[in-house]
Amino acid sequence: MPQASPRGTYLQISESLRHEIAKGRISEALPSEAELMSTYGVGRTTVGRALKALKADGVIESVQGSGWYVAGTGDRRPLVDKVVDLLRAEGAKVGDTFPSEKELCERFEVSRTAVRSAIAQLEGRGLVAMGANRRRQIRALPDERGDS
């Protein structure tokens, strides 16, 4: 990011992201806040201000536990629901090893924090628990309606 006054840096970032969206280089999910911090060489507060500016303009929207999306695109369900759907689609069974945090981060292109939050929800529902080998295991699967 070119040197600018601290007050204007977030505006430059929001304009850069707006340009990437307009050109179709970002068409659904935005990079994680950590990735944006690294890309632009700024702190979390600056990235947050840039994202809030785009949100205020209706360009992007946030989904709790899932990330930032170009307005009108993407799967808006909570990450925990996406993980349950993944387990169903892969034919997971009780006792199977649960995917690692890294695998889930890569699969859903979300931060480790978002993955840990989803795992905590699954553990709270009794669907996942730490196994003897220090890997999480599937303890139960919800039925199709999402009940545990």
N, C-alpha and C positions, 0 to 999 in steps of 0.2 A: 504494500500500500504506500503510495507516495506520502511524504511528510505533509501533514496538514495540521491545522489547529485541532486540539482534542475535541472541541465542540463540533467540528465539521466532519470528522472522520466517519462517524456512524452514517452520515448522509451520503458520503462517497461509497460506503459499503452497500447501503440500500440501493443506490443508483446502479452499482455494478451488478447486484443480484437482479434488479429489475431488468437490466439489459440482457443478462443470461436467460431469464425467463422469456423475454420477448423474442429472443433468437432461437428459443426451443432447446437450449443447452441444458436447462433445468425445466423438466416438463411435468414432474409430479412431486416427489419428495425432495426437499432441500437437504444439503449436507447437514450433518449434525452440528450443533453449536461448537463443539470441540474442533471439528474440521474447519469451520469458518474462522475460528480464532487462529488456527494454524495458518490457513491460507492468507488471511489478511494481516497477520502479525499483531493482533490486538487482543484485549482482554474480554472476558465474558460480558461485562457491562456494556461495552461498545457494540458487541455483536447483538446483545439483547435490544439495545436501542434501535439498531438498524432493522431488526426483525419486527419490532413493534411499529416502526414507521411504515413498513410495507403492509403490515396487518391493518393499520389504520386506514390505509389507502385501498384495502380490499384486494390486494395482490396475492397475499398468502393468508393461510389460516393455520392455527396450531391445534393439535390433538393431544390431550393429556396422555403422557406415557407412550406416545407414538412419534411425535416430531412435528416439523413444519412442512406444509404442503402448498403447492400452487393452488390458489382458490379454485374449487370445483373439480379437483382431481383426487385420485388416490383412495385407498381403503381407510376409512376413518374409524374403524373399530379399534378398541383398545388392544394393545399388544398381547395381553393375556389371552384374549379371544383368538387372535391369530395363531398363537402358540398351540392352543388346544386344537384348532383346525389342522395345523401341521401334524400333530400327533395322530389325529384321526386319519388323515390322508396317507400317512406312512404306515398305518396299521399297527400302531404302538399297542403294547399289551402291558398289563400290570406286571411289574418286576423288570421291565426293560430299562436300560440306562437312558436317562433323560439327556437331551443334547446339552453340550457345554455352553457356558456364557459366550465364549468366542464364536461358536457355531451359530448361535442365535443372533448375535450382533451382525455377523456377516450375512446371514440369511435374510434378515429383516432390515438391514442397513440402519440400525439404531444404535444408540450409545449403550455402554455397559450399564450405566445407571438405569436406563429404561428397562433393560433385560433383567437386572436385579430386582427391580420393582415388580415386574411380571412374575418372576420366580417366587418372590415373597408372597404374592397373592395366591399363586398355585399351592405353595406350602401351607398357607393359611386355610385353604379349602381342603387340605388333606390329600391333594392330588399328587404331590411330589414330596419326597423326603430324602435326606442324606442317607446313602447306603453305607455298608460296612467298608467298602473300598474307597471311601471319600469321594464318590461320584453320586450325584443325585439319581434316584430311581423313581419310576412311575409307581405310585401306590394305589391309584384309582383313576378312572376316566369318567368324565361327566357323560350323561346321556345326550342325545341329539338336541334336546331343548336347552342344554347348558347347565342342567342341575348336576350337583356332585353327589 
